[in-house]
């Protein structure tokens, strides 16, 4: 599938983007391990979250399939999972694989975790190292790449782990393994990362301590079923936040968006660049802060992105790179090494696309320098990365020529219906299948 985008235009209207992917993954995982029935609303019916749902179904958990974002998960308790008859295929879901590896390390049975070609190219050493310290036995392909074979029946022990770099996925993997470990498991973060795992564990009645950047829990407890309302995903909203900010005449209202303080780096960075963004109707839903976000066009200027905002916006940088390309002056990003181990090397993939559009940039080992200016047209290769596809789609609003974005099938992993919603709001987008 490819997107064909005509240059120019503006966005207007009101929209609710799909549910938060991070929370959708976790709602299935913790709901499956809880006692009782967990009711989830706002569940993201994208391929990544559905892969996690299918994995737990394969381990004997009864899950009533999503209907308009509503899911019922009939939990089996921490020790009620059954050995799957086949490898668990996580598709393109890196979050699903990394978090599931922590849970599978504590099971009584062997498990193989696999995925598509993209997922099987991503290194998993960052989770294998701390799990090994806990006593887990995991083997992988050269370079620590999937499939991962996890040996069951291994007694895990609690550890204290200092994260080498800020990563919510590694933190969550260790904490979830800690549910099955003897003693206390704790993680120190070098900088705050998204805290959905900690918040949701508490929502399921499992005590988690967070003090001065150290997150800890005791093994051997139990989860109790609860109701979860998944807000709209700020990572998906980010594309429209940037789109309305760069396209003259735009004004959008994005409703019921999760504004967890560990996720709002994209808003903070855009405000520093001069964006006109306002949070309205702020409230708390199921322990998570939520708001409606109003965004209007405003001229942007380049900035040095504060490094303390990088972990708070790590998934939103493809969209922010487009904002930087449309801003006046230079934008500098440092301290973003984690972008190189996402669905693609997002620094390299975005730089390649910016080169195609004629945007001057310099790739750094841990970031990029982007000179704002005029965007041309051209053919973009996404490297099978959903966020690269959506980022260069919104770039068309300021382009001077047609943009063709190749290989867009993976957009459905996080944002099913992106093209239809973007078109309804004013993006001149056409979908073709080849």
N, C-alpha and C positions, 0 to 999 in steps of 0.2 A: 504494500500500500504506500502511496505517496501523496503528499499535499502539494497542491499548486496554489500559489498565493500571488495575488495582484497587489501592486504597491499602493500605499496610501490608505486613507480612511481614518475613522475614529470609532471609539467604542462608547456605547451608552446603554443604560438599562439597569436591571437588578437581576442577580443570579445567586444560586447556591451551588458551589462546586461539590464534587463527591466527597464522601467521608474520609477522615484521616487514615492514611494507610498504616502508619505506625501503630495507632490504637486499634485498628481492625485486626491486625496480626495478633496483638497481645490479648484482645478480647476473646479470640478463639482459643489461644493457648491456655490462658488462666481459667477460662470457663470450662474447658475440657478437664482440667485438673482439680476443679472445685467439687464440693459436695452439693448436689442439688442442680437446679436448672437456672442457667444464666440467660437473661433476655437482653439482646443487643439490638439497638436501633441506630440507624445512620451508618450501618456497615458498608464499607466500600466493596462493591461487586466488581472489582477489577481482578485481573488474572493473578497478581501476586497474592492478594489476600485469599482468593479462592484456592490457591495452591496450598496455603497453610490449612485452610478448612478441610481440603481433601486429604491432607496428611493425617490429621487427627481422626477423620472418618475411617481411614485405613487402619488405624490403631484401635478400632472398636468403640469410638465415641459416637453416640447418636446425635446428629446435628440436623435440625430442620432447615432446609436450604433457604438462602436469602429470598425474601419477597419484599420488594420496595425497601430494601435496607434493613429488614427485620429478620433476626436469626435467633433460634432457640438452641442452646447448647446444653445437653444433658450430661453433666459432669460425672466423671468416674473416680474422682479423688486422685491424690498424688501418686498412688501406687496401683491404679486401676487400668492403665494402658496395656494393650495386648500387642504382641509382636506382629508387625505387618508382614504380609506374605511376599511383598515385593519391595524393592528400594523405594524410598519416599522421594518423589519427584517434585522439587520446589519450583520448577520452571525457571523464571528469571528473578525469583525473590531472594535477594541477598539477605534482607532482614529475616525472612523466614528461616533460611538455612542457619544463619549465625545464632539466632536465639534458640532454634530447635536443637542445635548441637549441644548447648548447655543442658537442656532438659533431657536429651537422649543419653547423655553421659551418666545420668543417675538411674537408668532403667535396668531391669533384670535381664533384658534381651538385647541381642545384637541388632544394629540398625545401619543401613546404608542411606546416606543423603546424597542426592544427585540433582541435576537441573539441566537447563538448556546449555547450548554452546557458550553463551555469554557468561552464565553463572559459573560454569565449569572452568572458565579462564581466570576467575578471580581468586587471588591468594587468600587462604584461610588461616595462615600461620598466626595471625593476631589473636584468634580465639583458641587455636590449638595449644599455644604456649601456656596460658594460664590454666586451661583445663587439665593439661598434663601435670602441672604443679599440684592440682587437686587430686590426682590419682587416676584421671581418666586415661583410657587407652584408645587413641584415635590414629588411624593411618589415612594418608591422602596420596594423591598423585605428585609427581615431581613439582617442586615449588610450592607445596602445600595447597594444591588445587583440588577441587572436588573431582570425583565422588569422595565423600568422607565415610570411612567405615569405623563405626563406634562399637567397641566391645562392651556388652552388658555385664551385669553382675559384679561391677567393680565398686568397692567401697570408696566414696569420696570423702575428703577431709577439707574443712574450711581453711581458707588462706586469707592473707591480706595481699592485695595486688595493687601496685601503683601503675596506672595506665601510662604507657609510654607517650601516647597522644590522646587527645580528647576524642572519645568515640562512644556514643550511646549504645551501639550494637555490641561492642566488646564488654562494656560495663554490664549490660543486660544479660549477656551470655553467662558471665561469671556469677551474677546474682541468682539467675535461674538455676544454675547448677548447684548453687548454695542451698537451695530448698532441699536437696537430697544429701547434703554434706553433713558430717559430724562437726558440731561446734559452730563457730562464728565465721562467716564469709564477709569480707569487706573490700571495698574498692576506693581508691583515692583518685579523684579526677584532677588533671592539671588545669582544667577550665570547665565551667558548667556545660553539660550537654542535656539533651531532652530527657525529661524525667518521667515519661509515661509509665515505665515499668514500675518505678517506686510508687507512684500515685495509684496505679491500678492494683498493685499488690495490697496496698492499704485498703483500697476499696473492697477487696475480697477478704478483708479481715486479717491479713498477714502483717505483723509488725515489721516495719523497716525504719531504721534510723538514718538521718542525714544531718551530719554536723560538720561544719567547716570543710566541706568538700569530700568528706568520708561517708560513704553509704555502706550500711552493714545490715545483716540479718542473721538470725539463728536458723539452722536446719532443723527439720523434724516437725514443723508445724502443719497446719492444715488451711485450706482455702474454702471459704463459704460462698456459695453462688450469690450473685447480685444482679442488678440491672445496670446496663451501660448505655449511655447516649453518646455516640461518636460524633463530634462536631465536624464541620467541613474542614478539609485539609488545607492548612496554610501553605503547604508546598505546592498544591495545585492552584490556590488563590494567587500565589506569587506571580504567575504568568500574566494574570489580568491586572494585578497591581502595577506591574511594569508597563504593560500594554497601554493602560489608561494614562500613566504618567508620561509616556513618550509621544502620544498621538494628540496633536492639537485638537481641541474641541471635545475631548473625551470626559465623561463623568459616569462612574459606575458605583453601584452599591452591592457589595458582596456580603451575604447574610450568614449568620450562625457559624462564623469562622473560629476555630480554636486559636486562642492567643496566649497559650502557655508561655510564660516568660522565658523558658528555655528554647522557644521556637521562633521568637519574633525578631531575630536578627535582620531578616529581609526588610521589615518595616523600619527598624532603627537605621539601617544603612540607606534606604531610600530617603528617609527624612533628612539625613545628613547631606544627601545629594540635592536637597531642595524640593522633594516631592510634597504634594498636597494630599495628605492622608489623615483621616480622622477616624477614631474608634467611637462607635455609637452603641448605646444599649448594652454596655458591658455587664456581664452577669457570670454566674458560675453554674455549670451543669455537670452533675456527677463528679464533682471534685476538680473539674477542668474549667479554666476561664475561657469564656466565649464572648464574641462581640460581632456587631455588624461593622463592616469597614467601608467607608466612603473614600473614593479616590478620584481626583480631578487632574487634568493635564497641568503640568508645571514645567518650566525649563529646568533641566538638571545640570549640575556641574560635577566635574570629576573630584574625587577625594582619595586620600590614603585610608583604606578601610581599616578601622581599628581591629587589631588581632583578637581582642576579647569578644568581638562580634562574630568571628569566623565559625566557631562551633555552633552558634545559635542560628546560622544560616547555611549550613553546609550543603543541604540539598537544593537550596534556592539559587546557588551561584550561576548556573546556566542562564537563568532569567536576568540576574543582576549584571552579567557580562553584556547582555543586550542593552540594559540601561546605561552602562558605562560607554558603550559604543555610540549611543545617542546623546551623551552628555557633552557639555563644553569642557575641554581640557582633559587632563590625564587622571585616570583611576589606577591605583596600585593595590594589588592584593598580595599579601604575604601570609605564611603560616597555614596554608591550606593543602598540605601534603595529602590529606585523606581524599581529596578530589581525584587523585590518580588511581584509586582502587574502588571506584564506584562501578556502575554498569559499563562504563567505558573510562578511559583516562580523560576525565572531563576537561582538564586544562588543555591537553593536546587536541581533543576533539573540537572544543570551542574555538581554540586558536586557528585550527584549520578552516572552520567555517567563517570566522571573521576575516581570514585572509581572502577567502572566496568573495566576500562582500566588499573587499577593499578597505577594511578597517585595520589601521596600523596597530600592531601589538607586539609585545616581547614576552616570550615564555620564560618563566623563572622555575627553578626546581620546586618551589613551594607556592607558586602563584603565577601572576601574570600582570603585565602593565598594558593598559588599553588607552589609546588616544582617541577621544571622541571625534566624530567627523561625519562625513557623508557615507551612507550605506548604498552600495550598488545591488544588483541582482545576481543570480547564479544558481548553481546546483549544489545542494548541501547533502553530505553523507552523514547520517546520524550515528554510525557505528552501533546500530541496534539499541540505542539509548533513548528511552522515552523523553527524558528531560531535554536532551539536545534537540529532538524533533520539535517540541513545543516552543523552546526558546527561539529557534530560527523562524518559526511560524509567526510569532509576534513581531519579529524584526521587520516583516514586510510592511508594517504600518509606517515605517520611516525609510523604506527602501526606494530606490529610483527605478528599479526594474523588477521583473517577475522573479520570484524565488520558488524553486522546486526542491522540496524536502523529501529525500528518498528514505525508504525503509522505515515507515512510521507504524508498523504493526504493533510494536511494543508500547505505544502510547496507551493501549488498553490495560497495561499492567497497573497503572496508577490513575488514569483519567479516562475511563470509557466515555465516549460521547464528546470528547474535547472539540473535535472539528465542528460538530453540530452546534454546541453552545457558543463557540467562538464566532461562528458565522451568524448566529442569531443576535449576538451583541455588536456585530459590525465588521468583523475581520473578513476580508475578501478571500475566502478559502474554498477550495474545491478538492474533493478526494477522488483519486483514481486508483484502480487496482490493476496490477499487471501480472 
